[in-house]
C-alpha cells in the first residue's frame, strides 16, 4: 500500500513570506532578546540572509 498526497507540497522560497513582515520582525526581535544575540542572527537562522 502506498500513500500519496492529492497535490504536491510546495516549499516557500523565503521563510519570511510565511508570515507578515511585522510578525516576522517581532519574532526575530523576541528571539534576539531572549537568546541575547544580535538581530541579524535569527534572521540568518531562518534563511533570510545567506551570509554568515
Secondary structure, 3 states (H helix, E strand, C coil): CCCCCCCCCCCCCCHHHHCCHHHHHHHHHHHHHHHCCCHHHHHHHCCCCCCC
